[in-house]
Amino acid sequence: MHTPFDFKQGADRIVYVKAVAVSDLPKEVQMNAAGQEQLYAVHDSSGGQLALVTDRRLAYVLARQHDLTPVAVH
């Protein structure tokens, strides 16, 4: 198997999932966090936030439903 593969192909389809402390978010978001201490942000490759959800599993499901590949950020 000597077929070249371009690993950069599809790189724009990767999103990053990271935990965010509710206390670090704007007051408006904190008020709507329904008692949560932590939320999960989904970011594109340029760092733009695409979504903010209540749990990690939901972040991954959301990404996959939009044909994106989620990757955890620690």
Buried (B, 14 or more C-beta within 10 A) or exposed (E): EEEEEEEEEEEEEBBBBBBBEBEEBEEEEEEEBEEEEBBBBBBBEEEEEBBBBEEBEBBBEBBEEEEBEBBEEE
